[in-house]
Amino acid sequence: MNNFAHIKPLFKYNKVAYYSVVLNDNKETLYEEFVKRHELNNKNKLYHILKWLQVIGKKYGAQNRFFRNEAYTADTSALPPVGKDKKPYYIENGKKKNNTLRLYCLRANEHVVFLFSGDIKTANKAQDCPNVKPHFLLANQLTKAIDEAFKNQDIVWNDDCTLIDFDKNFKLYY
């Protein structure tokens, strides 16, 4: 267990605060790396996921129905939601399509979401897709470690469970 991560707040809307993690001694969070990697080649698919983060954060809160169940060894989820008929839609060549880009995450509650990374999914199961498999497995490892940190009270909720608190030097081992 030599791998560790630091938790970093990303951005907050009125209903959801988003966090990510910085692995080992990297400079950027997994989420920031994800955005950089997809903003050129998968711009429209990325924009669709970013729009979902905004809609969930501003309007609905992190309700279960907006997240794909991607649990393998822990309670990991992914965006965008299942189905092409939920607004905001992903449009390709003038038609509503399923967005194949996945962003793996942990929906800690309706107010706190951890954003990890992802890629274009090319197989029915994440475990069978060479693109998303490493992101899927890492997200499940990180989710398990974060759940454990909550149990050990290394990460704690604020009074109304809308934010988390942790020591700035806290290392999340995964």
C-alpha positions, 0 to 999 in steps of 0.5 A: 500500500505505497500509493496515496492520494490527497483530497482536493476541493474542486468547485461548489454549486448551491446543492453539491460540492465536488472534490477530487484526489491528487495521486502520490506527488502529482500536481493535478487531480484525477479530474483535472487530468481527465478534463485536459485529456478529453477537451480536444478529442472528445470535446462534445462528450466532455461538455455533456458530462460537465453540463451534467455536473452543473445541472446536478450541482445547481438544480437537483443535488447528487440524487442516485438516479443521475449516476450509473452504478459502477460498483465492483469492490466499492460503491463507485458510480459514473456519469453521464446517467443511463439513457439518452433521453435525460436532459441535458442530451448528448447530440451527435450528428443532429440526433440524441445519442448515448455518450460513451465517455465515462467519468467515474466518481463517488457519490458520498451523499446528495451534497458531496461527490468525488470526481475521479477519471475515465475514458471512452467505453467500448465494451458492455462491461467496464472490466472488459474495456481496455480504455476504461478498465484502469480508471474503473478499477482505480475509482473502486480502490479510491472509493473503498479508501474514502469510505474507510477514511469516513469510518475512521473519521479521517474525513468528517462531515460538517454539521449539515453534511453538505461539505467534508472536513479533513486535515490538509496533510491527510494521506488517503492510502489505497 
